[in-house]
Amino acid sequence: MNEEMQAKLAAIVSRVSGKTVNPDPDESLFEAGYLDSFALVDMVSEIEREFHVRIPDADLTPRRFDSLERISAYLTSRSA
């Protein structure tokens, strides 16, 4: 994952969670307490705005958005 994308994703998670976020790229954002299932929808909305993508409802699963690494891989696959 590139550092610029990681920084943008961490900033989004910080805004949504109201907490300072600096996790390892593969750390679970849910287990670490940064996100819960309610915040997932808000985070995805922010990601759509920031990265100019449309994320279908069928893709809104906590596992897909569990870590910065997983989010980055998902966004990379959407742009491929």
PDB file of N, CA, C and O in Angstrom, chain B, residues numbered from 101:
ATOM      1  N   MET B 101       0.865  -1.177   0.000  1.00  0.00           N
ATOM      2  CA  MET B 101       0.000   0.000   0.000  1.00  0.00           C
ATOM      3  C   MET B 101       0.903   1.229   0.000  1.00  0.00           C
ATOM      4  O   MET B 101       1.896   1.280   0.726  1.00  0.00           O
ATOM      5  N   ASN B 102       0.553   2.211  -0.816  1.00  0.00           N
ATOM      6  CA  ASN B 102       1.399   3.393  -0.823  1.00  0.00           C
ATOM      7  C   ASN B 102       1.081   4.283   0.382  1.00  0.00           C
ATOM      8  O   ASN B 102      -0.028   4.263   0.917  1.00  0.00           O
ATOM      9  N   GLU B 103       2.070   5.052   0.786  1.00  0.00           N
ATOM     10  CA  GLU B 103       1.953   5.860   2.005  1.00  0.00           C
ATOM     11  C   GLU B 103       0.906   6.948   1.876  1.00  0.00           C
ATOM     12  O   GLU B 103       0.240   7.284   2.855  1.00  0.00           O
ATOM     13  N   GLU B 104       0.750   7.502   0.688  1.00  0.00           N
ATOM     14  CA  GLU B 104      -0.248   8.556   0.487  1.00  0.00           C
ATOM     15  C   GLU B 104      -1.664   8.017   0.706  1.00  0.00           C
ATOM     16  O   GLU B 104      -2.481   8.652   1.374  1.00  0.00           O
ATOM     17  N   MET B 105      -1.943   6.853   0.142  1.00  0.00           N
ATOM     18  CA  MET B 105      -3.263   6.252   0.326  1.00  0.00           C
ATOM     19  C   MET B 105      -3.485   5.906   1.795  1.00  0.00           C
ATOM     20  O   MET B 105      -4.570   6.135   2.329  1.00  0.00           O
ATOM     21  N   GLN B 106      -2.464   5.354   2.450  1.00  0.00           N
ATOM     22  CA  GLN B 106      -2.582   5.010   3.864  1.00  0.00           C
ATOM     23  C   GLN B 106      -2.883   6.248   4.701  1.00  0.00           C
ATOM     24  O   GLN B 106      -3.722   6.201   5.600  1.00  0.00           O
ATOM     25  N   ALA B 107      -2.210   7.344   4.412  1.00  0.00           N
ATOM     26  CA  ALA B 107      -2.446   8.586   5.161  1.00  0.00           C
ATOM     27  C   ALA B 107      -3.871   9.093   4.944  1.00  0.00           C
ATOM     28  O   ALA B 107      -4.523   9.534   5.890  1.00  0.00           O
ATOM     29  N   LYS B 108      -4.354   9.031   3.705  1.00  0.00           N
ATOM     30  CA  LYS B 108      -5.724   9.471   3.419  1.00  0.00           C
ATOM     31  C   LYS B 108      -6.743   8.586   4.131  1.00  0.00           C
ATOM     32  O   LYS B 108      -7.712   9.086   4.701  1.00  0.00           O
ATOM     33  N   LEU B 109      -6.524   7.272   4.097  1.00  0.00           N
ATOM     34  CA  LEU B 109      -7.447   6.351   4.755  1.00  0.00           C
ATOM     35  C   LEU B 109      -7.431   6.544   6.268  1.00  0.00           C
ATOM     36  O   LEU B 109      -8.483   6.530   6.907  1.00  0.00           O
ATOM     37  N   ALA B 110      -6.241   6.725   6.845  1.00  0.00           N
ATOM     38  CA  ALA B 110      -6.147   6.956   8.290  1.00  0.00           C
ATOM     39  C   ALA B 110      -6.859   8.253   8.675  1.00  0.00           C
ATOM     40  O   ALA B 110      -7.507   8.317   9.719  1.00  0.00           O
ATOM     41  N   ALA B 111      -6.744   9.281   7.842  1.00  0.00           N
ATOM     42  CA  ALA B 111      -7.431  10.547   8.116  1.00  0.00           C
ATOM     43  C   ALA B 111      -8.942  10.360   8.061  1.00  0.00           C
ATOM     44  O   ALA B 111      -9.662  10.941   8.873  1.00  0.00           O
ATOM     45  N   ILE B 112      -9.427   9.569   7.128  1.00  0.00           N
ATOM     46  CA  ILE B 112     -10.860   9.295   7.028  1.00  0.00           C
ATOM     47  C   ILE B 112     -11.339   8.562   8.272  1.00  0.00           C
ATOM     48  O   ILE B 112     -12.362   8.925   8.853  1.00  0.00           O
ATOM     49  N   VAL B 113     -10.609   7.539   8.682  1.00  0.00           N
ATOM     50  CA  VAL B 113     -10.992   6.779   9.872  1.00  0.00           C
ATOM     51  C   VAL B 113     -10.970   7.698  11.104  1.00  0.00           C
ATOM     52  O   VAL B 113     -11.840   7.588  11.968  1.00  0.00           O
ATOM     53  N   SER B 114      -9.999   8.587  11.190  1.00  0.00           N
ATOM     54  CA  SER B 114      -9.932   9.541  12.304  1.00  0.00           C
ATOM     55  C   SER B 114     -11.150  10.447  12.344  1.00  0.00           C
ATOM     56  O   SER B 114     -11.728  10.675  13.407  1.00  0.00           O
ATOM     57  N   ARG B 115     -11.543  10.966  11.179  1.00  0.00           N
ATOM     58  CA  ARG B 115     -12.721  11.840  11.123  1.00  0.00           C
ATOM     59  C   ARG B 115     -13.982  11.092  11.543  1.00  0.00           C
ATOM     60  O   ARG B 115     -14.795  11.607  12.311  1.00  0.00           O
ATOM     61  N   VAL B 116     -14.132   9.888  11.037  1.00  0.00           N
ATOM     62  CA  VAL B 116     -15.340   9.101  11.310  1.00  0.00           C
ATOM     63  C   VAL B 116     -15.388   8.658  12.775  1.00  0.00           C
ATOM     64  O   VAL B 116     -16.444   8.695  13.408  1.00  0.00           O
ATOM     65  N   SER B 117     -14.247   8.245  13.300  1.00  0.00           N
ATOM     66  CA  SER B 117     -14.219   7.705  14.665  1.00  0.00           C
ATOM     67  C   SER B 117     -14.084   8.779  15.735  1.00  0.00           C
ATOM     68  O   SER B 117     -14.428   8.556  16.896  1.00  0.00           O
ATOM     69  N   GLY B 118     -13.581   9.951  15.339  1.00  0.00           N
ATOM     70  CA  GLY B 118     -13.330  10.997  16.324  1.00  0.00           C
ATOM     71  C   GLY B 118     -12.097  10.709  17.168  1.00  0.00           C
ATOM     72  O   GLY B 118     -11.896  11.334  18.209  1.00  0.00           O
ATOM     73  N   LYS B 119     -11.268   9.764  16.723  1.00  0.00           N
ATOM     74  CA  LYS B 119     -10.059   9.375  17.449  1.00  0.00           C
ATOM     75  C   LYS B 119      -8.851   9.545  16.547  1.00  0.00           C
ATOM     76  O   LYS B 119      -8.962   9.463  15.324  1.00  0.00           O
ATOM     77  N   THR B 120      -7.701   9.781  17.152  1.00  0.00           N
ATOM     78  CA  THR B 120      -6.466   9.821  16.387  1.00  0.00           C
ATOM     79  C   THR B 120      -6.125   8.392  15.985  1.00  0.00           C
ATOM     80  O   THR B 120      -6.028   7.504  16.832  1.00  0.00           O
ATOM     81  N   VAL B 121      -5.947   8.184  14.696  1.00  0.00           N
ATOM     82  CA  VAL B 121      -5.725   6.842  14.161  1.00  0.00           C
ATOM     83  C   VAL B 121      -4.349   6.767  13.534  1.00  0.00           C
ATOM     84  O   VAL B 121      -3.999   7.573  12.672  1.00  0.00           O
ATOM     85  N   ASN B 122      -3.581   5.799  13.972  1.00  0.00           N
ATOM     86  CA  ASN B 122      -2.278   5.531  13.369  1.00  0.00           C
ATOM     87  C   ASN B 122      -1.989   4.033  13.477  1.00  0.00           C
ATOM     88  O   ASN B 122      -0.972   3.635  14.046  1.00  0.00           O
ATOM     89  N   PRO B 123      -2.880   3.207  12.934  1.00  0.00           N
ATOM     90  CA  PRO B 123      -2.702   1.755  13.077  1.00  0.00           C
ATOM     91  C   PRO B 123      -1.675   1.208  12.100  1.00  0.00           C
ATOM     92  O   PRO B 123      -1.330   1.847  11.105  1.00  0.00           O
ATOM     93  N   ASP B 124      -1.195   0.006  12.410  1.00  0.00           N
ATOM     94  CA  ASP B 124      -0.415  -0.734  11.418  1.00  0.00           C
ATOM     95  C   ASP B 124      -1.350  -0.992  10.243  1.00  0.00           C
ATOM     96  O   ASP B 124      -2.561  -1.100  10.434  1.00  0.00           O
ATOM     97  N   PRO B 125      -0.809  -1.093   9.034  1.00  0.00           N
ATOM     98  CA  PRO B 125      -1.682  -1.292   7.877  1.00  0.00           C
ATOM     99  C   PRO B 125      -2.587  -2.518   7.959  1.00  0.00           C
ATOM    100  O   PRO B 125      -3.680  -2.521   7.392  1.00  0.00           O
ATOM    101  N   ASP B 126      -2.138  -3.562   8.665  1.00  0.00           N
ATOM    102  CA  ASP B 126      -2.948  -4.776   8.738  1.00  0.00           C
ATOM    103  C   ASP B 126      -3.702  -4.933  10.068  1.00  0.00           C
ATOM    104  O   ASP B 126      -4.320  -5.971  10.304  1.00  0.00           O
ATOM    105  N   GLU B 127      -3.657  -3.929  10.923  1.00  0.00           N
ATOM    106  CA  GLU B 127      -4.374  -3.970  12.205  1.00  0.00           C
ATOM    107  C   GLU B 127      -5.880  -3.817  11.970  1.00  0.00           C
ATOM    108  O   GLU B 127      -6.308  -2.996  11.158  1.00  0.00           O
ATOM    109  N   SER B 128      -6.664  -4.603  12.677  1.00  0.00           N
ATOM    110  CA  SER B 128      -8.121  -4.523  12.548  1.00  0.00           C
ATOM    111  C   SER B 128      -8.628  -3.215  13.144  1.00  0.00           C
ATOM    112  O   SER B 128      -8.410  -2.925  14.320  1.00  0.00           O
ATOM    113  N   LEU B 129      -9.304  -2.438  12.314  1.00  0.00           N
ATOM    114  CA  LEU B 129      -9.866  -1.163  12.770  1.00  0.00           C
ATOM    115  C   LEU B 129     -11.044  -1.391  13.717  1.00  0.00           C
ATOM    116  O   LEU B 129     -11.341  -0.542  14.557  1.00  0.00           O
ATOM    117  N   PHE B 130     -11.707  -2.523  13.581  1.00  0.00           N
ATOM    118  CA  PHE B 130     -12.846  -2.853  14.435  1.00  0.00           C
ATOM    119  C   PHE B 130     -12.369  -3.367  15.789  1.00  0.00           C
ATOM    120  O   PHE B 130     -12.863  -2.929  16.828  1.00  0.00           O
ATOM    121  N   GLU B 131     -11.419  -4.285  15.782  1.00  0.00           N
ATOM    122  CA  GLU B 131     -10.901  -4.828  17.037  1.00  0.00           C
ATOM    123  C   GLU B 131     -10.156  -3.779  17.850  1.00  0.00           C
ATOM    124  O   GLU B 131     -10.160  -3.832  19.080  1.00  0.00           O
ATOM    125  N   ALA B 132      -9.518  -2.826  17.176  1.00  0.00           N
ATOM    126  CA  ALA B 132      -8.790  -1.762  17.861  1.00  0.00           C
ATOM    127  C   ALA B 132      -9.734  -0.698  18.432  1.00  0.00           C
ATOM    128  O   ALA B 132      -9.309   0.173  19.191  1.00  0.00           O
ATOM    129  N   GLY B 133     -11.011  -0.775  18.063  1.00  0.00           N
ATOM    130  CA  GLY B 133     -11.986   0.168  18.598  1.00  0.00           C
ATOM    131  C   GLY B 133     -12.125   1.457  17.810  1.00  0.00           C
ATOM    132  O   GLY B 133     -12.788   2.388  18.267  1.00  0.00           O
ATOM    133  N   TYR B 134     -11.517   1.531  16.641  1.00  0.00           N
ATOM    134  CA  TYR B 134     -11.646   2.731  15.820  1.00  0.00           C
ATOM    135  C   TYR B 134     -13.006   2.794  15.120  1.00  0.00           C
ATOM    136  O   TYR B 134     -13.573   3.871  14.939  1.00  0.00           O
ATOM    137  N   LEU B 135     -13.517   1.624  14.732  1.00  0.00           N
ATOM    138  CA  LEU B 135     -14.770   1.562  13.984  1.00  0.00           C
ATOM    139  C   LEU B 135     -15.712   0.549  14.596  1.00  0.00           C
ATOM    140  O   LEU B 135     -15.302  -0.389  15.280  1.00  0.00           O
ATOM    141  N   ASP B 136     -16.997   0.769  14.326  1.00  0.00           N
ATOM    142  CA  ASP B 136     -18.009  -0.247  14.594  1.00  0.00           C
ATOM    143  C   ASP B 136     -18.890  -0.319  13.354  1.00  0.00           C
ATOM    144  O   ASP B 136     -18.665   0.411  12.389  1.00  0.00           O
ATOM    145  N   SER B 137     -19.880  -1.184  13.373  1.00  0.00           N
ATOM    146  CA  SER B 137     -20.685  -1.389  12.163  1.00  0.00           C
ATOM    147  C   SER B 137     -21.441  -0.129  11.755  1.00  0.00           C
ATOM    148  O   SER B 137     -21.724   0.066  10.573  1.00  0.00           O
ATOM    149  N   PHE B 138     -21.773   0.729  12.723  1.00  0.00           N
ATOM    150  CA  PHE B 138     -22.469   1.972  12.384  1.00  0.00           C
ATOM    151  C   PHE B 138     -21.529   2.957  11.680  1.00  0.00           C
ATOM    152  O   PHE B 138     -21.929   3.652  10.746  1.00  0.00           O
ATOM    153  N   ALA B 139     -20.288   3.007  12.137  1.00  0.00           N
ATOM    154  CA  ALA B 139     -19.305   3.920  11.547  1.00  0.00           C
ATOM    155  C   ALA B 139     -18.854   3.455  10.167  1.00  0.00           C
ATOM    156  O   ALA B 139     -18.341   4.250   9.379  1.00  0.00           O
ATOM    157  N   LEU B 140     -19.042   2.174   9.873  1.00  0.00           N
ATOM    158  CA  LEU B 140     -18.630   1.636   8.568  1.00  0.00           C
ATOM    159  C   LEU B 140     -19.289   2.394   7.423  1.00  0.00           C
ATOM    160  O   LEU B 140     -18.625   2.736   6.444  1.00  0.00           O
ATOM    161  N   VAL B 141     -20.576   2.658   7.535  1.00  0.00           N
ATOM    162  CA  VAL B 141     -21.306   3.354   6.470  1.00  0.00           C
ATOM    163  C   VAL B 141     -20.764   4.772   6.290  1.00  0.00           C
ATOM    164  O   VAL B 141     -20.580   5.228   5.162  1.00  0.00           O
ATOM    165  N   ASP B 142     -20.510   5.462   7.389  1.00  0.00           N
ATOM    166  CA  ASP B 142     -19.947   6.813   7.309  1.00  0.00           C
ATOM    167  C   ASP B 142     -18.562   6.788   6.665  1.00  0.00           C
ATOM    168  O   ASP B 142     -18.235   7.638   5.837  1.00  0.00           O
ATOM    169  N   MET B 143     -17.757   5.806   7.056  1.00  0.00           N
ATOM    170  CA  MET B 143     -16.412   5.712   6.501  1.00  0.00           C
ATOM    171  C   MET B 143     -16.463   5.451   4.995  1.00  0.00           C
ATOM    172  O   MET B 143     -15.717   6.062   4.231  1.00  0.00           O
ATOM    173  N   VAL B 144     -17.337   4.551   4.576  1.00  0.00           N
ATOM    174  CA  VAL B 144     -17.450   4.239   3.151  1.00  0.00           C
ATOM    175  C   VAL B 144     -17.896   5.476   2.367  1.00  0.00           C
ATOM    176  O   VAL B 144     -17.411   5.706   1.259  1.00  0.00           O
ATOM    177  N   SER B 145     -18.796   6.263   2.913  1.00  0.00           N
ATOM    178  CA  SER B 145     -19.216   7.503   2.249  1.00  0.00           C
ATOM    179  C   SER B 145     -18.037   8.449   2.072  1.00  0.00           C
ATOM    180  O   SER B 145     -17.874   9.062   1.017  1.00  0.00           O
ATOM    181  N   GLU B 146     -17.220   8.563   3.105  1.00  0.00           N
ATOM    182  CA  GLU B 146     -16.023   9.416   3.023  1.00  0.00           C
ATOM    183  C   GLU B 146     -15.032   8.878   1.981  1.00  0.00           C
ATOM    184  O   GLU B 146     -14.443   9.646   1.220  1.00  0.00           O
ATOM    185  N   ILE B 147     -14.860   7.564   1.957  1.00  0.00           N
ATOM    186  CA  ILE B 147     -13.952   6.947   0.973  1.00  0.00           C
ATOM    187  C   ILE B 147     -14.457   7.212  -0.436  1.00  0.00           C
ATOM    188  O   ILE B 147     -13.665   7.524  -1.325  1.00  0.00           O
ATOM    189  N   GLU B 148     -15.758   7.094  -0.654  1.00  0.00           N
ATOM    190  CA  GLU B 148     -16.321   7.361  -1.981  1.00  0.00           C
ATOM    191  C   GLU B 148     -16.023   8.789  -2.422  1.00  0.00           C
ATOM    192  O   GLU B 148     -15.659   9.020  -3.575  1.00  0.00           O
ATOM    193  N   ARG B 149     -16.177   9.750  -1.508  1.00  0.00           N
ATOM    194  CA  ARG B 149     -15.888  11.151  -1.855  1.00  0.00           C
ATOM    195  C   ARG B 149     -14.408  11.372  -2.116  1.00  0.00           C
ATOM    196  O   ARG B 149     -14.032  12.007  -3.102  1.00  0.00           O
ATOM    197  N   GLU B 150     -13.574  10.850  -1.236  1.00  0.00           N
ATOM    198  CA  GLU B 150     -12.130  11.098  -1.334  1.00  0.00           C
ATOM    199  C   GLU B 150     -11.506  10.447  -2.573  1.00  0.00           C
ATOM    200  O   GLU B 150     -10.657  11.048  -3.231  1.00  0.00           O
ATOM    201  N   PHE B 151     -11.926   9.231  -2.884  1.00  0.00           N
ATOM    202  CA  PHE B 151     -11.297   8.471  -3.963  1.00  0.00           C
ATOM    203  C   PHE B 151     -12.138   8.412  -5.234  1.00  0.00           C
ATOM    204  O   PHE B 151     -11.765   7.734  -6.191  1.00  0.00           O
ATOM    205  N   HIS B 152     -13.262   9.111  -5.250  1.00  0.00           N
ATOM    206  CA  HIS B 152     -14.125   9.192  -6.440  1.00  0.00           C
ATOM    207  C   HIS B 152     -14.503   7.812  -6.972  1.00  0.00           C
ATOM    208  O   HIS B 152     -14.355   7.516  -8.158  1.00  0.00           O
ATOM    209  N   VAL B 153     -14.993   6.979  -6.057  1.00  0.00           N
ATOM    210  CA  VAL B 153     -15.452   5.641  -6.419  1.00  0.00           C
ATOM    211  C   VAL B 153     -16.869   5.458  -5.894  1.00  0.00           C
ATOM    212  O   VAL B 153     -17.318   6.173  -4.999  1.00  0.00           O
ATOM    213  N   ARG B 154     -17.550   4.497  -6.466  1.00  0.00           N
ATOM    214  CA  ARG B 154     -18.883   4.109  -5.988  1.00  0.00           C
ATOM    215  C   ARG B 154     -18.755   2.702  -5.439  1.00  0.00           C
ATOM    216  O   ARG B 154     -18.372   1.784  -6.164  1.00  0.00           O
ATOM    217  N   ILE B 155     -19.069   2.526  -4.175  1.00  0.00           N
ATOM    218  CA  ILE B 155     -18.965   1.224  -3.532  1.00  0.00           C
ATOM    219  C   ILE B 155     -20.372   0.652  -3.399  1.00  0.00           C
ATOM    220  O   ILE B 155     -21.209   1.220  -2.697  1.00  0.00           O
ATOM    221  N   PRO B 156     -20.636  -0.465  -4.065  1.00  0.00           N
ATOM    222  CA  PRO B 156     -21.980  -1.041  -4.016  1.00  0.00           C
ATOM    223  C   PRO B 156     -22.324  -1.548  -2.614  1.00  0.00           C
ATOM    224  O   PRO B 156     -21.448  -1.973  -1.861  1.00  0.00           O
ATOM    225  N   ASP B 157     -23.610  -1.496  -2.280  1.00  0.00           N
ATOM    226  CA  ASP B 157     -24.074  -1.956  -0.972  1.00  0.00           C
ATOM    227  C   ASP B 157     -23.645  -3.390  -0.691  1.00  0.00           C
ATOM    228  O   ASP B 157     -23.351  -3.736   0.453  1.00  0.00           O
ATOM    229  N   ALA B 158     -23.606  -4.222  -1.717  1.00  0.00           N
ATOM    230  CA  ALA B 158     -23.213  -5.624  -1.544  1.00  0.00           C
ATOM    231  C   ALA B 158     -21.780  -5.761  -1.015  1.00  0.00           C
ATOM    232  O   ALA B 158     -21.427  -6.791  -0.441  1.00  0.00           O
ATOM    233  N   ASP B 159     -20.964  -4.734  -1.206  1.00  0.00           N
ATOM    234  CA  ASP B 159     -19.574  -4.771  -0.744  1.00  0.00           C
ATOM    235  C   ASP B 159     -19.394  -4.241   0.674  1.00  0.00           C
ATOM    236  O   ASP B 159     -18.281  -4.271   1.200  1.00  0.00           O
ATOM    237  N   LEU B 160     -20.444  -3.767   1.292  1.00  0.00           N
ATOM    238  CA  LEU B 160     -20.350  -3.181   2.633  1.00  0.00           C
ATOM    239  C   LEU B 160     -20.311  -4.272   3.704  1.00  0.00           C
ATOM    240  O   LEU B 160     -21.305  -4.544   4.378  1.00  0.00           O
ATOM    241  N   THR B 161     -19.157  -4.876   3.836  1.00  0.00           N
ATOM    242  CA  THR B 161     -18.969  -5.878   4.875  1.00  0.00           C
ATOM    243  C   THR B 161     -17.794  -5.458   5.747  1.00  0.00           C
ATOM    244  O   THR B 161     -16.793  -4.960   5.232  1.00  0.00           O
ATOM    245  N   PRO B 162     -17.897  -5.648   7.051  1.00  0.00           N
ATOM    246  CA  PRO B 162     -16.784  -5.263   7.928  1.00  0.00           C
ATOM    247  C   PRO B 162     -15.468  -5.935   7.542  1.00  0.00           C
ATOM    248  O   PRO B 162     -14.408  -5.320   7.658  1.00  0.00           O
ATOM    249  N   ARG B 163     -15.519  -7.167   7.093  1.00  0.00           N
ATOM    250  CA  ARG B 163     -14.277  -7.867   6.740  1.00  0.00           C
ATOM    251  C   ARG B 163     -13.541  -7.170   5.603  1.00  0.00           C
ATOM    252  O   ARG B 163     -12.313  -7.078   5.630  1.00  0.00           O
ATOM    253  N   ARG B 164     -14.261  -6.683   4.616  1.00  0.00           N
ATOM    254  CA  ARG B 164     -13.640  -6.011   3.460  1.00  0.00           C
ATOM    255  C   ARG B 164     -12.965  -4.697   3.886  1.00  0.00           C
ATOM    256  O   ARG B 164     -11.993  -4.267   3.265  1.00  0.00           O
ATOM    257  N   PHE B 165     -13.477  -4.076   4.927  1.00  0.00           N
ATOM    258  CA  PHE B 165     -12.967  -2.767   5.366  1.00  0.00           C
ATOM    259  C   PHE B 165     -12.331  -2.854   6.749  1.00  0.00           C
ATOM    260  O   PHE B 165     -12.342  -1.883   7.506  1.00  0.00           O
ATOM    261  N   ASP B 166     -11.774  -4.022   7.076  1.00  0.00           N
ATOM    262  CA  ASP B 166     -11.261  -4.287   8.419  1.00  0.00           C
ATOM    263  C   ASP B 166      -9.948  -3.581   8.727  1.00  0.00           C
ATOM    264  O   ASP B 166      -9.682  -3.255   9.884  1.00  0.00           O
ATOM    265  N   SER B 167      -9.132  -3.342   7.726  1.00  0.00           N
ATOM    266  CA  SER B 167      -7.823  -2.718   7.962  1.00  0.00           C
ATOM    267  C   SER B 167      -7.503  -1.765   6.811  1.00  0.00           C
ATOM    268  O   SER B 167      -8.140  -1.797   5.758  1.00  0.00           O
ATOM    269  N   LEU B 168      -6.510  -0.925   7.039  1.00  0.00           N
ATOM    270  CA  LEU B 168      -6.092  -0.012   5.977  1.00  0.00           C
ATOM    271  C   LEU B 168      -5.596  -0.807   4.769  1.00  0.00           C
ATOM    272  O   LEU B 168      -5.822  -0.409   3.627  1.00  0.00           O
ATOM    273  N   GLU B 169      -4.928  -1.916   5.019  1.00  0.00           N
ATOM    274  CA  GLU B 169      -4.415  -2.756   3.935  1.00  0.00           C
ATOM    275  C   GLU B 169      -5.558  -3.347   3.109  1.00  0.00           C
ATOM    276  O   GLU B 169      -5.495  -3.357   1.880  1.00  0.00           O
ATOM    277  N   ARG B 170      -6.592  -3.834   3.774  1.00  0.00           N
ATOM    278  CA  ARG B 170      -7.733  -4.416   3.054  1.00  0.00           C
ATOM    279  C   ARG B 170      -8.490  -3.345   2.266  1.00  0.00           C
ATOM    280  O   ARG B 170      -8.921  -3.586   1.139  1.00  0.00           O
ATOM    281  N   ILE B 171      -8.646  -2.181   2.857  1.00  0.00           N
ATOM    282  CA  ILE B 171      -9.335  -1.091   2.154  1.00  0.00           C
ATOM    283  C   ILE B 171      -8.535  -0.692   0.922  1.00  0.00           C
ATOM    284  O   ILE B 171      -9.098  -0.502  -0.156  1.00  0.00           O
ATOM    285  N   SER B 172      -7.238  -0.570   1.083  1.00  0.00           N
ATOM    286  CA  SER B 172      -6.372  -0.203  -0.029  1.00  0.00           C
ATOM    287  C   SER B 172      -6.444  -1.240  -1.144  1.00  0.00           C
ATOM    288  O   SER B 172      -6.545  -0.883  -2.318  1.00  0.00           O
ATOM    289  N   ALA B 173      -6.394  -2.523  -0.786  1.00  0.00           N
ATOM    290  CA  ALA B 173      -6.479  -3.582  -1.788  1.00  0.00           C
ATOM    291  C   ALA B 173      -7.819  -3.527  -2.515  1.00  0.00           C
ATOM    292  O   ALA B 173      -7.886  -3.716  -3.730  1.00  0.00           O
ATOM    293  N   TYR B 174      -8.877  -3.269  -1.762  1.00  0.00           N
ATOM    294  CA  TYR B 174     -10.202  -3.169  -2.378  1.00  0.00           C
ATOM    295  C   TYR B 174     -10.246  -1.996  -3.360  1.00  0.00           C
ATOM    296  O   TYR B 174     -10.718  -2.150  -4.486  1.00  0.00           O
ATOM    297  N   LEU B 175      -9.763  -0.841  -2.945  1.00  0.00           N
ATOM    298  CA  LEU B 175      -9.793   0.332  -3.821  1.00  0.00           C
ATOM    299  C   LEU B 175      -8.926   0.112  -5.061  1.00  0.00           C
ATOM    300  O   LEU B 175      -9.289   0.535  -6.159  1.00  0.00           O
ATOM    301  N   THR B 176      -7.794  -0.542  -4.885  1.00  0.00           N
ATOM    302  CA  THR B 176      -6.926  -0.841  -6.014  1.00  0.00           C
ATOM    303  C   THR B 176      -7.624  -1.772  -6.994  1.00  0.00           C
ATOM    304  O   THR B 176      -7.513  -1.600  -8.208  1.00  0.00           O
ATOM    305  N   SER B 177      -8.346  -2.763  -6.466  1.00  0.00           N
ATOM    306  CA  SER B 177      -9.060  -3.701  -7.350  1.00  0.00           C
ATOM    307  C   SER B 177     -10.207  -3.011  -8.075  1.00  0.00           C
ATOM    308  O   SER B 177     -10.538  -3.384  -9.200  1.00  0.00           O
ATOM    309  N   ARG B 178     -10.815  -2.015  -7.451  1.00  0.00           N
ATOM    310  CA  ARG B 178     -11.931  -1.274  -8.083  1.00  0.00           C
ATOM    311  C   ARG B 178     -11.418  -0.385  -9.205  1.00  0.00           C
ATOM    312  O   ARG B 178     -12.143  -0.130 -10.166  1.00  0.00           O
ATOM    313  N   SER B 179     -10.195   0.087  -9.104  1.00  0.00           N
ATOM    314  CA  SER B 179      -9.676   0.986 -10.136  1.00  0.00           C
ATOM    315  C   SER B 179      -8.978   0.233 -11.258  1.00  0.00           C
ATOM    316  O   SER B 179      -8.611   0.822 -12.274  1.00  0.00           O
ATOM    317  N   ALA B 180      -8.796  -1.072 -11.074  1.00  0.00           N
ATOM    318  CA  ALA B 180      -8.087  -1.865 -12.099  1.00  0.00           C
ATOM    319  C   ALA B 180      -8.988  -2.143 -13.292  1.00  0.00           C
ATOM    320  O   ALA B 180      -8.564  -2.793 -14.247  1.00  0.00           O
TER     321      ALA B 180
END
